[in-house]
Amino acid sequence: MKVLVVDDQPLIADTLAEILENAGFEALSAHDGWEALALAERLRPHWVISDVLMPRMNGVELAITVQQKYPRTAVLLFSGQAGISDVLEEGKQRGYEFELIAKPIHPLKLIQRLKQM
């Protein structure tokens, strides 16, 4: 299963991608939404896992674009920040709802969630 992990904090994105690789997934990391879209074009991931609050393109904007371009790709958003309800509401108003998990991400729970697909 192909997974694209997106976070503007490279340590988080790269570490999470490495954990998923070690669990048997084909995983790549990106550090902003634009880089993620370029990688998604190449990888055609089954999952995109993205932080919500990022510069240039937030996770909801990324998720909506991914869903429009690749409707079969599942999206999971994560955040450690309070106050993201406005960003999530923007997605709802455009007809999109995404699953949200809290940081810190527990790797085993994430792996189990991805394998449920």
HUPE-V79803 format. One record per backbone hydrogen bond with DSSP energy under -0.5 kcal/mol. CO is the residue of the C=O (numbers start at 1). NH is the residue of the N-H. E is the energy in kcal/mol with one decimal. If there is no record, write none. Layout:
<<CO:NH:E> <CO:NH:E>>
//
This chain:
<<1:26:-2.6> <2:46:-1.9> <2:47:-1.8> <3:5:-0.5> <3:28:-2.0> <4:49:-3.1> <5:30:-2.5> <6:51:-2.4> <8:10:-0.8> <9:12:-0.9> <9:13:-1.9> <10:14:-3.1> <11:15:-2.0> <12:16:-2.5> <13:17:-2.2> <14:18:-2.1> <15:19:-2.4> <16:20:-2.3> <17:21:-2.4> <18:22:-2.4> <19:23:-1.0> <20:25:-2.5> <21:24:-1.8> <25:27:-0.8> <26:3:-3.0> <28:5:-2.9> <30:7:-2.0> <32:36:-2.2> <33:37:-2.2> <34:38:-1.8> <35:39:-2.3> <36:40:-2.8> <37:41:-1.7> <38:42:-1.2> <39:43:-3.6> <40:44:-2.3> <46:74:-2.9> <47:4:-2.1> <48:50:-0.5> <48:76:-2.6> <49:6:-3.0> <50:78:-2.4> <52:54:-0.9> <52:59:-3.2> <55:57:-2.7> <58:62:-2.3> <59:63:-2.8> <60:64:-2.6> <61:65:-2.2> <62:66:-2.8> <63:67:-2.6> <64:68:-2.2> <65:69:-2.4> <66:70:-3.5> <70:73:-2.4> <74:48:-2.2> <75:99:-0.7> <76:50:-2.2> <77:101:-2.5> <78:52:-1.8> <79:103:-2.0> <84:88:-2.3> <85:89:-2.6> <86:90:-1.6> <87:91:-1.2> <88:92:-1.9> <89:93:-2.6> <90:94:-0.9> <91:94:-0.5> <91:96:-2.7> <92:95:-1.9> <99:77:-2.9> <101:79:-1.6> <105:107:-0.8> <106:110:-2.2> <107:111:-2.6> <108:112:-2.3> <109:113:-2.3> <110:114:-2.5> <111:115:-2.2> <112:116:-0.9> <113:116:-0.6> <114:117:-1.1>>
//
